[in-house]
Amino acid sequence: MSITVEFLGTGTSGGVPMIACKCAVCKSYDSKDKRLRSSVLIKSSTTTVVIDTTPDFRTQMLRSDVEHIDAVLFTHSHKDHIAGLDDIRAFNFFSKKSIPIYANQETSEALQRDFYYAFAELKYPGIPEINLHTIGDKPFQVGDLFFQPFSVKHMHMDVTAFRMGDFTYITDANFIDEKAKKIIQGTEILVLNALRKEKHLSHFTLTEAIEMATVLNPRQTYFTHISHQMGFHQAISKELPKGIYLAHDGLKLQVNNPAYNCVFLHAGPS
């Protein structure tokens, strides 16, 4: 089975260009320096899943011509990862179905608080129709896709990362513990956040992300959640070690033979 992973956005919370910024990166004409907020689209022949609904969700869905989604997975509750949830109403309208969403406990509580009207007992017509599933570290299935959730640290916050066969997606992290590393072990393609070159309280820097990728040793690593402070896409790409790349909006990866059962093999004790 072949899976397509598309980067819907690869930018940090402010996106690139950032509002009111006059820096050279924000003024760049290179399309790879234009970054919407971080999200990915995962598609098999029968199933379509989005990880995170950013403030740019509507634009991302239109740009990628997405006609339906089978589920939304959330990494954490920060607004640059959940704010676009209301726009799944369009998918509800055309599919005539509610959409399952999967999130950890803290994120589930934030979604119920921020989108309270979608969870109200008496619902106003036209609101998002969603079925909330609170997840921990147990594997789960959406259509023919199998996901192993696990936690990484975003300073003090637990952020949910996902392994799907030979593909692992990690955003908004600055610490990965040994249990998580065991789950990642054997990944062919790793997506990891790399905010900028300068130190940050809750994100990997470029150097830290390279070091972590070296430890985890996938065949290919793609960095996402990139700030305008990182520099030009083309210039930074030339500095990266072999097998490590900056992702960019619209980039598509083929995950061949994802060996979906490995999510159970590497899950370990709960």
C-alpha positions in Angstrom: 0.0 0.0 0.0 1.3 3.4 -1.0 0.6 6.5 1.1 1.0 10.1 0.1 2.0 12.7 2.7 1.5 16.3 1.7 2.8 19.3 3.7 -0.1 21.7 3.9 2.0 24.1 5.9 5.5 24.2 7.2 5.6 27.5 9.1 5.6 28.5 12.7 2.8 30.2 14.6 3.1 33.5 12.7 3.6 31.9 9.3 6.0 33.2 6.7 5.8 36.0 5.7 5.0 37.3 9.2 2.5 40.2 9.5 4.3 43.6 9.4 7.8 42.0 9.0 10.2 43.6 6.5 13.0 41.1 6.8 14.5 39.6 3.7 13.0 36.2 4.2 9.5 37.6 4.5 10.1 39.7 1.4 11.4 36.8 -0.6 10.0 35.9 -4.0 10.9 32.2 -3.6 7.7 30.2 -3.2 9.6 27.9 -0.8 9.9 30.8 1.6 6.1 31.2 1.8 4.9 29.0 4.7 1.4 28.5 6.1 1.0 27.1 9.6 2.2 23.5 10.0 -0.1 20.7 9.0 0.0 17.5 6.9 -2.5 15.6 4.7 -2.2 11.8 4.7 -3.9 9.9 1.9 -4.2 6.3 0.9 -6.4 5.1 -1.9 -9.4 5.1 0.3 -8.7 7.3 3.4 -7.8 10.9 3.9 -6.6 12.3 7.3 -5.4 15.7 8.3 -3.1 16.3 11.2 -4.0 19.7 12.8 -6.4 22.3 11.6 -4.4 25.5 11.5 -5.7 29.1 11.1 -4.9 28.5 7.4 -7.0 25.4 7.2 -9.5 26.7 4.7 -6.7 28.0 2.4 -4.9 24.7 2.7 -7.9 22.7 1.8 -8.7 24.9 -1.3 -5.1 25.0 -2.4 -4.7 21.2 -2.3 -8.2 20.6 -3.7 -9.3 18.4 -0.8 -12.8 17.1 -1.4 -13.3 15.1 1.8 -11.6 14.1 5.0 -12.2 11.0 7.1 -10.7 12.3 10.3 -8.6 15.0 12.0 -5.7 14.2 14.3 -4.5 16.9 16.7 -1.0 17.3 18.1 -1.8 19.8 20.8 -4.0 22.7 21.8 -2.0 25.8 20.7 -4.1 28.0 18.4 -1.8 27.6 15.4 -2.8 23.9 15.4 -6.5 24.0 16.2 -7.9 27.4 15.2 -9.3 26.2 11.8 -11.5 23.4 13.1 -14.7 25.4 12.4 -14.1 25.1 8.7 -14.7 21.3 8.6 -18.4 22.4 8.3 -17.9 22.4 4.6 -17.0 18.7 4.6 -19.9 18.0 6.9 -22.2 19.7 4.4 -21.1 17.7 1.4 -20.6 14.4 3.0 -23.7 14.6 5.2 -21.6 13.0 8.0 -19.8 14.0 11.2 -16.0 13.8 11.2 -14.1 11.9 13.9 -11.3 13.9 15.7 -8.6 12.4 17.8 -6.7 14.4 20.5 -5.1 13.8 23.9 -6.9 14.8 27.1 -5.6 18.4 27.4 -6.3 19.1 23.7 -9.8 17.5 24.0 -10.6 19.8 26.8 -9.3 22.8 24.9 -11.4 21.9 21.8 -14.5 21.6 24.0 -13.8 25.0 25.5 -12.8 26.9 22.4 -15.5 25.3 20.1 -18.1 24.9 22.8 -21.0 25.4 20.3 -20.0 22.2 18.5 -20.5 20.3 21.8 -23.6 22.0 23.0 -26.7 19.9 23.8 -28.8 22.2 21.7 -26.8 22.8 18.5 -27.3 25.7 16.2 -27.7 24.7 12.5 -24.5 24.8 10.5 -22.0 24.2 13.3 -19.2 21.7 12.9 -20.3 18.1 13.3 -17.6 16.2 15.0 -17.1 13.0 17.1 -14.4 13.6 19.7 -12.1 10.6 20.6 -9.7 11.2 23.4 -6.5 9.2 22.9 -3.5 8.3 24.9 -0.7 6.0 23.6 -2.9 3.2 22.3 -2.8 2.6 18.5 -5.9 3.4 16.5 -7.2 3.0 13.0 -8.9 5.4 10.5 -10.0 3.5 7.4 -7.0 1.6 6.2 -4.5 3.8 8.1 -3.1 2.7 11.4 -1.6 5.3 13.8 0.6 4.9 16.9 0.3 8.1 19.0 3.1 8.9 21.5 4.1 11.9 23.6 7.0 14.4 23.2 7.6 17.5 25.2 7.0 21.1 24.1 8.7 22.6 27.1 6.2 21.5 29.8 3.4 20.5 27.4 2.7 17.0 26.2 2.4 17.1 22.4 1.1 14.0 20.5 3.3 12.7 17.8 2.2 10.0 15.4 3.9 7.1 13.7 2.2 5.5 10.7 4.2 2.6 9.4 7.5 3.9 8.2 6.5 7.5 8.6 6.7 9.6 11.9 5.4 13.1 12.4 6.7 15.3 15.3 5.9 19.0 15.6 6.4 21.5 18.4 8.9 19.6 20.5 12.2 20.2 22.3 12.6 16.9 24.1 12.0 13.3 23.1 12.4 10.7 25.8 13.7 7.1 25.5 10.3 5.6 25.4 9.4 7.8 22.4 12.7 7.0 20.7 12.0 3.3 20.9 8.6 3.9 19.1 10.4 6.0 16.4 13.1 3.4 15.9 13.1 2.0 12.4 11.2 4.9 10.9 12.2 5.5 7.2 10.9 9.0 7.0 10.9 11.4 10.0 9.3 14.9 10.2 10.7 17.0 13.0 10.3 20.6 14.0 13.2 23.0 13.6 12.3 26.5 14.4 15.4 28.6 13.9 19.1 28.7 14.5 18.9 30.6 17.8 18.0 28.8 21.1 14.3 28.6 22.0 12.5 27.5 25.1 10.1 25.0 23.6 11.3 24.1 20.0 14.3 22.3 18.6 16.8 24.7 17.0 18.3 23.7 13.6 21.4 22.2 15.3 19.3 20.4 17.9 17.0 19.0 15.2 20.0 17.8 13.2 21.5 16.1 16.3 18.2 14.4 17.1 17.8 13.2 13.5 21.3 11.8 13.7 20.4 9.9 16.9 17.1 8.6 15.5 18.7 7.7 12.2 15.8 7.6 9.7 16.6 7.2 6.0 15.2 10.7 5.4 14.4 13.6 7.7 12.3 16.7 6.8 12.2 19.7 9.1 9.0 21.7 9.5 7.5 24.4 11.8 10.1 26.8 10.4 10.3 30.5 11.4 11.4 33.4 9.1 14.3 33.6 11.5 15.7 30.4 10.1 16.8 32.1 6.9 16.2 31.4 3.2 15.0 27.9 2.2 17.6 27.5 -0.5 20.5 28.8 1.6 19.7 26.6 4.6 19.1 23.5 2.4 22.7 23.7 1.2 24.0 23.6 4.9 22.1 20.4 5.8 23.7 16.9 6.1 22.9 14.2 3.6 19.4 12.8 4.0 18.1 15.9 5.9 15.9 18.4 4.2 13.8 21.5 4.8 10.2 20.7 4.0 8.2 23.3 2.1 4.5 23.9 1.5 3.1 21.6 -1.1 5.9 19.0 -0.8 4.6 15.5 -1.3 6.2 12.3 -0.1 5.4 8.7 -1.0 5.6 6.3 1.8 5.8 2.9 0.1 4.8 -0.3 1.8 4.3 1.4 5.2 4.2 -1.9 7.1 1.3 -0.6 9.1 1.6 -3.4 11.7 4.9 -2.0 13.0 2.9 0.6 14.9 1.8 -2.2 17.2 5.2 -3.9 17.1 7.0 -0.8 18.5 4.3 0.6 20.7 5.6 -1.1 23.9 3.7 -1.1 27.2 1.1 1.6 27.8 
